[in-house]
Amino acid sequence: MSLEIKMDEWILWREEGRGCRVSIAESGDEESVLMWHIGLLDKNNKAIYQNDFFEFANGIKGIVAWIEKEAMFNVPNYYDSYSDCPTLAFSEHAHCLGEVKGNIYENPQLLEGVK
């Protein structure tokens, strides 16, 4: 597979051999969302993506988001008073103690009750 990005549009291609390729998904079809995982896995070794619904072992729930001013992925309004960094939901040096429950695209009903 290959990904072609031009300006604000993208196309995901599958190679068919002999120089032929088939479009799998593209930004113009309005049904596809291009997603890269954030580089961390949940407690079940499932990749975590931006806009995933995440539930932590301590019961805190939220949506994984890119926080521009901090240049990091986090869960807004996350707070764990027992942690050395109480507002840091994820650490690249620690196993994520929680699990992905879905995402805002495939499971919009999970938005209810999430800040």
N, C-alpha and C positions, 0 to 999 in steps of 0.2 A: 504494500500500500504506500501511497505517497500523498502528501498534503501540499497543495499549492495555495499560497496566499498572495493576493494582489490588492494593495490598498486596503479597503475595508471589506473585501469579499474573499471567500475561501472555497476550495473544492477538495474533497477527499476522493482519491482515485484508487482503483484496484488494477494492477497490472495483469493483462490477459495474454501476454507473450507476443513475440514478433512486433513489438512496438505499439501494440494496441492497449488502450486503457479504458476502463468503464467508470463513470462517475457513480460513487456510492451515496454521497450526501454533499450538499452545498449550502452556502449561506442564503441563497436566493429562494430556496424551497419553503422557507418559513416554518418548517417542521423539525429542522435539525439544529442542534446546539453543539458547538465545538467545545469540548471540555478536556482539560488536562488535570490529572490528579495532583494534589499539592505536595506529593513526595512522602506522605506519611500513610500508615496503615492503621485501621482500627483494631480492636482486640481480637477480631475474627480474621485478621490479615486481609481485609477488604480495603482497597484504595479509597482514600478520602478526597472528595472533590469540592471545589467552591460551589456553594448553593446546596450542599448536602444538609439534611436534617441529622443532627448528631445528638445522641444521648450519652452523657457521661455516667460513670459508675456511681457517682454521688447524686444522681437524679437530675442534674442540671441538663436542660435541653436548649438547643439553639441551632441557628443556621450558620454554616461555615462561610466566612466572608473575607475578602481581601481588605485589609485596613491600610489605606494609602499613607496616612501620616505616620504609621509605625512600620510600613514596608514589610508586612507579614500577614499570614492567614491567622484568623482567630475567630472566636464566637463572640459577637458584641454582647455586652452586659454579663459576660462570664465572670464569676467570682467564686473562688474557693479559699476560704479563710485558713485552711490547713496547709496550703501550699506556700513555698518560699516566694513564688511569684503569683499572687492570688488572681491576677487578671489574665494570666497567660494560659490559654486553653490547651495549646499543643507545644511540645518541645521536641526538637529533632533528636535529642539525646534520651528521650524517655518513650516507652511504649504507650500508645494512646489507650487510656483506660475508659473505653466507651465504645459505642458502635454506631455505624451509619444506619439510619432507619429509612432512608429514602432521599429524594431530592425534590426541589420545588417544581421541576418540570414534569416528573412522572407521578408525584404524590402531593398535589397541591392541597389536599385535605389536611395534611400535616401542618399547614401554616396556622391552623386554629390553635390558639394557646401558646404560640411561640412569639417571643418579643422580637 
